[in-house]
């Protein structure tokens, strides 16, 4: 099997495995463990750092600093992995909190719950759709494996996919 097929299979398997494993782990509770309530602000901070690094990477690539851009994007992958591990750990040690419930009483309006659920469902769908795209960019393009396999300039393909991701993420949430 050539490298291109191997990497594509790894991307497919990983893209399926991550959401399935996360869904399974959401149902697992570690008994007799204190909830890791300190994690949400930490992984929110990691998400903020990711956004800052993405903006810096965008400026770097527009200035022609490809190595800096690649380094920042690799750091963002590590941030994403750290977020995922902490997010799962938090949910494995904490009871779920239904939206709008305070002390067992529903206090939110049905409209706000509907808006929340629409945002939540679209967030989940986009996160699942993004897994293979991000893996594809990282494996085939950032590391220049695609060029070595096909001879195609991976940077141009990376620009098209990055533009598509930008469009995909911006359109549901604003201009």
C-alpha contacts under 8 A as a table, 3 or more apart, distances in Angstrom:
res1	aa1	res2	aa2	distance
1	X	5	X	6.52
1	X	6	X	6.58
2	X	5	X	5.64
2	X	6	X	6.33
3	X	6	X	4.98
3	X	7	X	6.04
3	X	149	X	7.25
4	X	7	X	5.30
4	X	8	X	6.11
4	X	146	X	7.35
4	X	149	X	6.61
5	X	8	X	5.06
5	X	9	X	6.10
6	X	9	X	5.20
6	X	10	X	6.21
7	X	10	X	4.97
7	X	11	X	6.11
7	X	139	X	7.45
7	X	140	X	7.90
8	X	11	X	5.06
8	X	12	X	6.23
8	X	136	X	7.89
9	X	12	X	5.06
9	X	13	X	6.08
10	X	13	X	5.18
10	X	14	X	5.92
11	X	14	X	5.19
11	X	15	X	5.83
11	X	132	X	5.97
11	X	135	X	6.26
11	X	136	X	6.86
12	X	15	X	5.08
12	X	16	X	6.27
12	X	132	X	6.86
13	X	16	X	5.31
13	X	17	X	5.94
14	X	17	X	4.91
14	X	18	X	5.95
14	X	132	X	7.88
15	X	18	X	5.83
15	X	19	X	7.24
15	X	128	X	7.52
15	X	131	X	5.62
15	X	132	X	5.37
16	X	19	X	6.12
16	X	20	X	6.45
17	X	20	X	5.19
17	X	21	X	5.85
18	X	21	X	5.27
18	X	22	X	6.06
19	X	22	X	5.06
19	X	23	X	6.00
19	X	128	X	6.65
20	X	23	X	5.12
20	X	24	X	6.19
21	X	24	X	5.08
21	X	25	X	6.02
22	X	25	X	5.07
22	X	26	X	6.10
22	X	88	X	7.04
23	X	26	X	5.22
23	X	27	X	7.04
24	X	27	X	5.56
24	X	28	X	6.91
25	X	28	X	4.99
25	X	88	X	6.94
25	X	92	X	6.81
26	X	29	X	7.78
26	X	88	X	7.02
26	X	91	X	6.17
26	X	92	X	6.32
27	X	92	X	7.59
28	X	92	X	5.76
29	X	91	X	7.75
29	X	92	X	4.66
29	X	93	X	5.78
29	X	94	X	7.44
30	X	33	X	6.25
30	X	92	X	5.90
30	X	93	X	5.67
31	X	93	X	7.75
33	X	93	X	6.45
34	X	93	X	6.69
35	X	90	X	6.86
35	X	93	X	4.67
35	X	94	X	4.98
36	X	39	X	5.86
36	X	89	X	7.42
36	X	90	X	5.31
36	X	93	X	6.23
36	X	94	X	7.08
37	X	40	X	6.67
37	X	90	X	6.98
37	X	94	X	7.82
38	X	41	X	6.46
38	X	42	X	6.95
39	X	42	X	5.04
39	X	43	X	6.11
39	X	86	X	6.43
39	X	87	X	7.49
39	X	90	X	6.40
40	X	43	X	5.27
40	X	44	X	5.94
40	X	87	X	7.41
40	X	90	X	7.54
41	X	44	X	4.95
41	X	45	X	6.08
42	X	45	X	5.04
42	X	46	X	6.31
43	X	46	X	4.78
43	X	47	X	6.17
43	X	82	X	7.88
43	X	83	X	5.36
43	X	86	X	6.77
43	X	87	X	7.19
44	X	47	X	5.04
44	X	48	X	6.32
45	X	48	X	4.97
45	X	49	X	6.19
46	X	49	X	4.98
46	X	50	X	6.08
46	X	79	X	6.33
46	X	83	X	6.73
47	X	50	X	4.93
47	X	51	X	6.32
47	X	79	X	7.64
47	X	80	X	7.88
47	X	83	X	7.50
48	X	51	X	5.13
48	X	52	X	6.35
49	X	52	X	5.03
49	X	53	X	6.05
50	X	53	X	5.08
50	X	54	X	6.01
50	X	76	X	5.66
50	X	79	X	6.62
50	X	80	X	7.85
51	X	54	X	5.06
51	X	55	X	6.32
52	X	55	X	5.20
52	X	56	X	6.25
53	X	56	X	4.98
53	X	57	X	5.93
53	X	72	X	6.23
53	X	73	X	7.65
53	X	76	X	6.97
54	X	57	X	4.98
54	X	58	X	6.11
54	X	72	X	7.38
54	X	73	X	7.12
54	X	76	X	7.47
55	X	58	X	5.00
55	X	59	X	6.33
56	X	59	X	5.12
56	X	60	X	6.08
56	X	69	X	7.93
56	X	72	X	7.83
57	X	60	X	4.90
57	X	61	X	6.16
57	X	68	X	7.18
57	X	69	X	4.66
57	X	70	X	7.77
57	X	72	X	5.86
57	X	73	X	6.85
58	X	61	X	5.33
58	X	62	X	6.23
58	X	69	X	7.22
59	X	62	X	5.13
59	X	63	X	6.20
60	X	63	X	5.10
60	X	64	X	6.34
60	X	65	X	5.05
60	X	66	X	6.95
60	X	68	X	6.49
60	X	69	X	5.52
61	X	64	X	4.92
61	X	65	X	5.26
61	X	66	X	5.55
61	X	68	X	7.91
61	X	69	X	5.65
62	X	65	X	7.49
65	X	68	X	5.56
65	X	69	X	6.21
66	X	69	X	4.92
66	X	70	X	6.04
67	X	70	X	5.08
67	X	71	X	6.16
68	X	71	X	5.10
68	X	72	X	6.15
69	X	72	X	5.22
69	X	73	X	6.17
70	X	73	X	5.12
70	X	74	X	6.19
70	X	142	X	6.30
71	X	74	X	5.15
71	X	75	X	6.27
72	X	75	X	5.03
72	X	76	X	6.23
73	X	76	X	4.91
73	X	77	X	6.40
74	X	77	X	5.06
74	X	78	X	6.52
74	X	138	X	7.84
75	X	78	X	5.06
75	X	79	X	6.21
76	X	79	X	4.84
76	X	80	X	6.10
77	X	80	X	5.01
77	X	81	X	6.30
78	X	81	X	5.07
78	X	82	X	6.17
79	X	82	X	5.08
79	X	83	X	6.08
80	X	83	X	5.02
80	X	84	X	6.16
81	X	84	X	5.08
81	X	85	X	6.24
82	X	85	X	5.25
82	X	86	X	6.19
83	X	86	X	5.25
83	X	87	X	5.86
84	X	87	X	5.05
84	X	88	X	6.12
85	X	88	X	5.33
85	X	89	X	6.10
86	X	89	X	4.96
86	X	90	X	6.01
87	X	90	X	5.24
87	X	91	X	6.34
88	X	91	X	5.16
88	X	92	X	6.04
89	X	92	X	5.11
89	X	93	X	6.39
90	X	93	X	5.38
90	X	94	X	6.06
91	X	94	X	5.14
91	X	95	X	7.13
91	X	96	X	7.41
92	X	95	X	7.99
97	X	101	X	7.19
98	X	101	X	5.79
99	X	108	X	7.77
99	X	113	X	6.87
100	X	106	X	5.36
100	X	107	X	5.38
100	X	108	X	4.59
100	X	109	X	7.85
100	X	113	X	7.20
101	X	104	X	5.69
101	X	105	X	5.29
101	X	106	X	4.46
101	X	107	X	6.03
101	X	108	X	7.42
102	X	105	X	5.30
102	X	106	X	6.45
102	X	107	X	6.76
108	X	112	X	6.60
108	X	113	X	6.80
109	X	112	X	5.32
109	X	113	X	6.35
110	X	113	X	5.01
110	X	114	X	6.14
111	X	114	X	5.10
111	X	115	X	6.25
112	X	115	X	5.07
112	X	116	X	6.05
113	X	116	X	4.99
113	X	117	X	6.11
114	X	117	X	5.12
114	X	118	X	6.19
115	X	118	X	5.19
115	X	119	X	6.28
116	X	119	X	5.24
116	X	120	X	6.03
117	X	120	X	4.89
117	X	121	X	5.94
118	X	121	X	5.32
118	X	122	X	6.12
119	X	122	X	5.26
119	X	123	X	5.99
120	X	123	X	5.04
120	X	124	X	6.19
121	X	124	X	5.12
121	X	125	X	6.17
122	X	125	X	5.10
122	X	126	X	6.01
123	X	126	X	5.20
123	X	127	X	6.04
124	X	127	X	5.15
124	X	128	X	6.30
125	X	128	X	5.22
125	X	129	X	6.19
126	X	129	X	4.98
126	X	130	X	5.94
126	X	169	X	7.80
127	X	130	X	5.17
127	X	131	X	6.49
128	X	131	X	5.54
128	X	132	X	7.96
129	X	132	X	6.64
129	X	133	X	7.20
130	X	133	X	5.10
130	X	134	X	5.90
130	X	165	X	7.91
131	X	134	X	5.38
131	X	135	X	6.12
132	X	135	X	5.01
132	X	136	X	5.86
133	X	136	X	5.04
133	X	137	X	6.19
133	X	161	X	7.79
134	X	137	X	5.10
134	X	138	X	6.07
135	X	138	X	5.05
135	X	139	X	5.87
136	X	139	X	5.40
136	X	140	X	5.54
136	X	141	X	7.11
137	X	140	X	5.67
137	X	141	X	4.96
137	X	142	X	6.15
137	X	158	X	6.42
137	X	161	X	7.75
138	X	141	X	5.77
138	X	142	X	5.00
138	X	143	X	6.57
139	X	142	X	6.39
139	X	143	X	5.88
139	X	144	X	7.76
139	X	145	X	6.86
140	X	143	X	6.15
140	X	144	X	5.91
140	X	145	X	4.88
140	X	146	X	4.65
140	X	147	X	7.91
140	X	154	X	7.61
141	X	144	X	4.82
141	X	145	X	6.34
141	X	146	X	5.94
141	X	147	X	7.71
141	X	154	X	5.33
141	X	155	X	6.70
141	X	157	X	7.76
141	X	158	X	6.11
142	X	145	X	7.89
142	X	158	X	7.98
144	X	147	X	5.48
144	X	148	X	6.67
144	X	154	X	6.40
145	X	148	X	5.19
145	X	149	X	6.23
146	X	149	X	5.16
146	X	150	X	5.99
146	X	151	X	7.39
146	X	152	X	7.09
146	X	154	X	6.06
147	X	150	X	5.34
147	X	151	X	4.60
147	X	152	X	5.05
147	X	153	X	5.69
147	X	154	X	5.47
148	X	151	X	5.72
153	X	156	X	5.91
153	X	157	X	6.95
154	X	157	X	5.11
154	X	158	X	5.98
155	X	158	X	4.92
155	X	159	X	6.22
156	X	159	X	5.12
156	X	160	X	6.49
157	X	160	X	5.19
157	X	161	X	6.31
158	X	161	X	5.19
158	X	162	X	5.95
159	X	162	X	5.09
159	X	163	X	6.03
160	X	163	X	5.10
160	X	164	X	6.25
161	X	164	X	4.97
161	X	165	X	6.18
162	X	165	X	5.04
162	X	166	X	6.14
163	X	166	X	5.07
163	X	167	X	6.19
164	X	167	X	5.03
164	X	168	X	5.96
165	X	168	X	4.93
165	X	169	X	6.07
166	X	169	X	5.32
166	X	170	X	5.99
167	X	170	X	5.23
167	X	171	X	5.96
168	X	171	X	5.91
168	X	172	X	7.39
169	X	172	X	6.49
169	X	173	X	7.16
170	X	173	X	5.49
170	X	174	X	5.67
170	X	175	X	6.21
171	X	174	X	5.56
171	X	175	X	6.23
